Amino acid sequence: MGFFYLKLMATEKNLSIAHLWFEAFNAHNLEKLLSLYDDEAQYFSPKLKIRHPETYGLVVGKESLRTWWQDAFERLPSLHYKVTSLTSNSDRVFMEYIRTVTNEENMLVAEVLEIKEGKIIASRVYHG
């Protein structure tokens, strides 16, 4: 197989991971969501920084992600992300989406998933 074919395959696989990510997140399926991440994945979010300032917005590892998202799913049962754009290459996916929660204003969000060997190794969230 040629170099460009391998890059294309990696790009398509990363898009598939992004689709699975949204599917799991919107279903609030914590186990399925966490299965997409490397055990030592890093996650940065402005909302994490606000709710838990001691983290400076950064957590590392699946257990930290589990704690963060479980709290979010319990506090915000209507939390849902609507995809507006996905851009992928062989090592990352840039995702744009609208965060919706009942009785809150919609929020534009961008997130970058860094992917290595089929697992998310890092994620950074940006609010617009």
Backbone as CSV, one residue per row, in Angstrom:
resi,resn,N_x,N_y,N_z,CA_x,CA_y,CA_z,C_x,C_y,C_z
1,MET,0.847,-1.188,0.000,0.000,0.000,0.000,0.883,1.239,0.000
2,GLY,0.428,2.252,-0.692,1.179,3.490,-0.773,0.971,4.374,0.449
3,PHE,1.889,5.296,0.619,1.868,6.233,1.743,0.550,7.001,1.812
4,PHE,0.100,7.525,0.683,-1.125,8.327,0.677,-2.357,7.492,0.991
5,TYR,-2.359,6.246,0.561,-3.467,5.352,0.879,-3.528,5.103,2.386
6,LEU,-2.376,4.880,3.013,-2.332,4.668,4.464,-2.796,5.908,5.214
7,LYS,-2.401,7.081,4.740,-2.844,8.336,5.365,-4.360,8.493,5.235
8,LEU,-4.896,8.151,4.067,-6.335,8.238,3.844,-7.079,7.280,4.767
9,MET,-6.556,6.073,4.911,-7.188,5.097,5.807,-7.187,5.617,7.250
10,ALA,-6.082,6.195,7.696,-5.996,6.741,9.056,-6.970,7.897,9.228
11,THR,-7.092,8.734,8.212,-8.018,9.861,8.259,-9.456,9.369,8.400
12,GLU,-9.821,8.367,7.620,-11.171,7.800,7.687,-11.432,7.131,9.033
13,LYS,-10.442,6.420,9.568,-10.585,5.784,10.879,-10.796,6.841,11.961
14,ASN,-10.066,7.934,11.875,-10.219,8.998,12.867,-11.597,9.658,12.785
15,LEU,-12.121,9.811,11.576,-13.492,10.321,11.435,-14.482,9.355,12.067
16,SER,-14.249,8.074,11.885,-15.108,7.059,12.487,-15.077,7.163,14.013
17,ILE,-13.896,7.377,14.579,-13.772,7.540,16.028,-14.566,8.763,16.489
18,ALA,-14.496,9.850,15.737,-15.252,11.053,16.092,-16.759,10.785,16.080
19,HIS,-17.236,10.061,15.072,-18.665,9.721,15.021,-19.068,8.852,16.224
20,LEU,-18.220,7.883,16.553,-18.486,7.046,17.732,-18.481,7.878,19.006
21,TRP,-17.596,8.863,19.065,-17.493,9.747,20.229,-18.816,10.486,20.436
22,PHE,-19.348,11.095,19.370,-20.618,11.827,19.486,-21.761,10.881,19.837
23,GLU,-21.779,9.719,19.233,-22.830,8.736,19.521,-22.819,8.366,21.006
24,ALA,-21.655,8.058,21.543,-21.540,7.677,22.962,-21.853,8.858,23.874
25,PHE,-21.329,10.033,23.526,-21.563,11.203,24.380,-23.050,11.530,24.448
26,ASN,-23.696,11.605,23.303,-25.109,11.984,23.280,-26.023,10.940,23.913
27,ALA,-25.567,9.697,23.958,-26.327,8.646,24.645,-25.985,8.608,26.143
28,HIS,-25.018,9.459,26.531,-24.502,9.464,27.912,-24.016,8.071,28.304
29,ASN,-23.429,7.384,27.322,-22.894,6.041,27.536,-21.428,6.170,27.928
30,LEU,-21.207,6.289,29.217,-19.888,6.572,29.754,-18.863,5.500,29.393
31,GLU,-19.229,4.235,29.479,-18.277,3.156,29.182,-17.863,3.160,27.712
32,LYS,-18.819,3.355,26.837,-18.506,3.405,25.403,-17.620,4.610,25.098
33,LEU,-17.917,5.744,25.723,-17.118,6.950,25.532,-15.680,6.722,26.006
34,LEU,-15.525,6.194,27.197,-14.196,5.962,27.759,-13.404,4.923,26.961
35,SER,-14.090,3.998,26.310,-13.398,2.963,25.530,-12.638,3.552,24.344
36,LEU,-12.976,4.772,23.958,-12.316,5.432,22.830,-10.985,6.074,23.231
37,TYR,-10.727,6.155,24.533,-9.564,6.867,25.070,-8.453,5.927,25.505
38,ASP,-7.230,6.397,25.349,-6.061,5.745,25.920,-6.146,5.861,27.445
39,ASP,-5.577,4.908,28.153,-5.640,4.914,29.622,-5.054,6.176,30.237
40,GLU,-4.080,6.785,29.585,-3.421,7.980,30.119,-3.763,9.243,29.325
41,ALA,-4.915,9.244,28.682,-5.321,10.387,27.872,-5.391,11.666,28.702
42,GLN,-5.052,12.783,28.049,-5.142,14.107,28.664,-6.366,14.821,28.098
43,TYR,-7.045,15.568,28.966,-8.260,16.278,28.557,-8.226,17.682,29.155
44,PHE,-8.394,18.692,28.299,-8.449,20.079,28.755,-9.778,20.689,28.361
45,SER,-10.415,21.406,29.308,-11.682,22.074,29.031,-11.824,23.331,29.885
46,PRO,-12.292,24.431,29.295,-12.559,25.635,30.082,-13.612,25.401,31.172
47,LYS,-14.597,24.549,30.889,-15.627,24.262,31.908,-15.020,23.508,33.083
48,LEU,-14.091,22.619,32.818,-13.387,21.901,33.879,-12.601,22.892,34.739
49,LYS,-11.971,23.843,34.089,-11.188,24.865,34.800,-12.081,25.700,35.721
50,ILE,-13.302,25.980,35.288,-14.241,26.766,36.093,-14.777,25.948,37.264
51,ARG,-15.217,24.725,36.991,-15.816,23.888,38.049,-14.789,23.342,39.031
52,HIS,-13.586,23.093,38.538,-12.520,22.517,39.378,-11.220,23.295,39.129
53,PRO,-11.129,24.522,39.667,-9.962,25.371,39.378,-8.623,24.731,39.741
54,GLU,-8.628,23.825,40.693,-7.383,23.172,41.107,-6.765,22.339,39.983
55,THR,-7.559,21.981,38.968,-7.055,21.193,37.842,-6.422,22.066,36.765
56,TYR,-6.654,23.379,36.842,-6.236,24.303,35.771,-6.846,23.903,34.435
57,GLY,-7.944,23.145,34.491,-8.651,22.731,33.283,-8.158,21.455,32.657
58,LEU,-7.156,20.783,33.286,-6.554,19.592,32.703,-6.680,18.395,33.639
59,VAL,-7.155,17.269,33.085,-7.150,16.005,33.819,-6.452,14.957,32.958
60,VAL,-5.928,13.940,33.625,-5.201,12.881,32.930,-5.738,11.532,33.397
61,GLY,-6.010,10.654,32.433,-6.421,9.291,32.735,-7.918,9.077,32.684
62,LYS,-8.280,7.829,32.395,-9.695,7.478,32.239,-10.513,7.688,33.504
63,GLU,-9.934,7.436,34.665,-10.720,7.609,35.897,-11.084,9.073,36.123
64,SER,-10.178,9.975,35.793,-10.480,11.404,35.897,-11.549,11.802,34.893
65,LEU,-11.454,11.255,33.682,-12.486,11.518,32.672,-13.828,10.963,33.125
66,ARG,-13.810,9.764,33.696,-15.045,9.148,34.190,-15.709,10.060,35.223
67,THR,-14.951,10.537,36.177,-15.490,11.400,37.234,-16.088,12.670,36.645
68,TRP,-15.363,13.290,35.711,-15.810,14.541,35.095,-17.108,14.351,34.316
69,TRP,-17.137,13.360,33.432,-18.321,13.173,32.592,-19.494,12.597,33.374
70,GLN,-19.254,11.744,34.318,-20.361,11.213,35.119,-21.063,12.356,35.844
71,ASP,-20.284,13.271,36.396,-20.863,14.445,37.056,-21.667,15.279,36.057
72,ALA,-21.101,15.501,34.877,-21.801,16.306,33.863,-23.112,15.646,33.439
73,PHE,-23.091,14.344,33.203,-24.301,13.643,32.776,-25.374,13.658,33.867
74,GLU,-24.961,13.564,35.123,-25.922,13.599,36.233,-26.484,15.004,36.447
75,ARG,-25.635,16.022,36.367,-26.075,17.412,36.570,-26.897,17.938,35.406
76,LEU,-26.567,17.474,34.196,-27.158,18.014,32.972,-27.754,16.887,32.125
77,PRO,-28.872,16.317,32.557,-29.414,15.159,31.834,-29.802,15.455,30.383
78,SER,-30.015,16.721,30.047,-30.385,17.058,28.665,-29.174,17.455,27.815
79,LEU,-27.966,17.354,28.352,-26.755,17.725,27.622,-26.663,16.955,26.306
80,HIS,-26.489,17.701,25.220,-26.444,17.094,23.886,-25.545,17.949,22.999
81,TYR,-24.804,17.273,22.111,-23.938,17.966,21.152,-24.448,17.717,19.746
82,LYS,-24.593,18.808,18.977,-25.005,18.709,17.574,-23.798,19.051,16.706
83,VAL,-23.352,18.068,15.939,-22.175,18.241,15.091,-22.472,19.256,13.993
84,THR,-21.533,20.182,13.792,-21.646,21.108,12.668,-20.530,20.904,11.651
85,SER,-19.365,20.385,12.114,-18.256,20.170,11.198,-17.236,19.214,11.806
86,LEU,-16.701,18.334,10.965,-15.608,17.442,11.349,-14.529,17.535,10.283
87,THR,-13.309,17.788,10.717,-12.167,17.844,9.816,-11.106,16.918,10.376
88,SER,-10.646,15.981,9.551,-9.744,14.947,10.047,-8.475,14.877,9.210
89,ASN,-7.389,14.474,9.874,-6.194,14.050,9.160,-5.717,12.764,9.819
90,SER,-4.501,12.359,9.581,-4.060,11.042,10.045,-3.780,10.972,11.537
91,ASP,-3.737,12.108,12.238,-3.468,12.032,13.678,-4.387,12.873,14.554
92,ARG,-5.395,13.519,13.957,-6.325,14.284,14.794,-7.629,14.562,14.050
93,VAL,-8.635,14.913,14.851,-9.925,15.343,14.312,-10.275,16.665,14.973
94,PHE,-10.614,17.650,14.145,-11.093,18.929,14.643,-12.615,18.883,14.542
95,MET,-13.286,19.014,15.688,-14.744,18.880,15.738,-15.357,20.229,16.128
96,GLU,-16.391,20.607,15.429,-17.166,21.780,15.809,-18.587,21.302,16.078
97,TYR,-19.155,21.802,17.180,-20.493,21.366,17.534,-21.191,22.425,18.385
98,ILE,-22.493,22.246,18.524,-23.309,23.130,19.353,-23.702,22.361,20.604
99,ARG,-23.368,22.919,21.741,-23.714,22.325,23.041,-25.096,22.838,23.427
100,THR,-26.008,21.908,23.666,-27.348,22.299,24.093,-27.659,21.656,25.439
101,VAL,-28.284,22.460,26.283,-28.772,22.021,27.589,-30.075,22.772,27.832
102,THR,-31.100,22.079,28.282,-32.381,22.709,28.570,-32.182,23.878,29.522
103,ASN,-32.810,25.003,29.217,-32.778,26.233,30.014,-31.415,26.923,30.048
104,GLU,-30.542,26.579,29.119,-29.265,27.283,28.966,-29.140,27.731,27.516
105,GLU,-28.388,28.800,27.315,-28.137,29.278,25.968,-27.234,28.279,25.243
106,ASN,-27.500,28.049,23.956,-26.647,27.169,23.168,-25.232,27.747,23.114
107,MET,-24.243,26.852,23.045,-22.855,27.283,23.025,-22.131,26.633,21.858
108,LEU,-21.403,27.451,21.097,-20.565,26.920,20.028,-19.272,26.396,20.654
109,VAL,-18.878,25.185,20.252,-17.705,24.537,20.827,-16.852,23.971,19.694
110,ALA,-15.547,24.051,19.890,-14.593,23.356,19.022,-13.783,22.436,19.915
111,GLU,-13.428,21.281,19.388,-12.640,20.328,20.162,-11.704,19.593,19.221
112,VAL,-10.498,19.390,19.681,-9.505,18.644,18.919,-9.233,17.329,19.634
113,LEU,-9.397,16.236,18.906,-9.040,14.915,19.418,-7.727,14.506,18.769
114,GLU,-6.716,14.250,19.573,-5.461,13.708,19.053,-5.545,12.195,19.192
115,ILE,-5.257,11.483,18.100,-5.471,10.040,18.055,-4.181,9.339,17.649
116,LYS,-3.875,8.286,18.393,-2.696,7.478,18.091,-3.070,6.015,18.258
117,GLU,-2.774,5.223,17.238,-3.058,3.787,17.260,-4.508,3.483,17.639
118,GLY,-5.429,4.291,17.103,-6.846,4.035,17.278,-7.453,4.480,18.599
119,LYS,-6.683,5.189,19.428,-7.190,5.674,20.717,-6.959,7.173,20.832
120,ILE,-7.871,7.845,21.496,-7.719,9.282,21.753,-6.675,9.426,22.858
121,ILE,-5.623,10.170,22.566,-4.564,10.362,23.554,-4.634,11.741,24.208
122,ALA,-5.319,12.671,23.556,-5.476,14.011,24.113,-6.684,14.670,23.476
123,SER,-7.285,15.566,24.244,-8.472,16.283,23.789,-8.423,17.691,24.380
124,ARG,-8.680,18.684,23.520,-8.718,20.072,23.978,-10.011,20.713,23.498
125,VAL,-10.703,21.349,24.437,-12.003,21.972,24.156,-11.824,23.487,24.133
126,TYR,-12.480,24.132,23.161,-12.462,25.591,23.022,-13.894,26.080,22.904
127,HIS,-14.242,27.106,23.651,-15.590,27.667,23.566,-15.574,28.919,22.715
128,GLY,-16.618,29.045,21.870,-16.670,30.166,20.956,-17.720,31.162,21.330
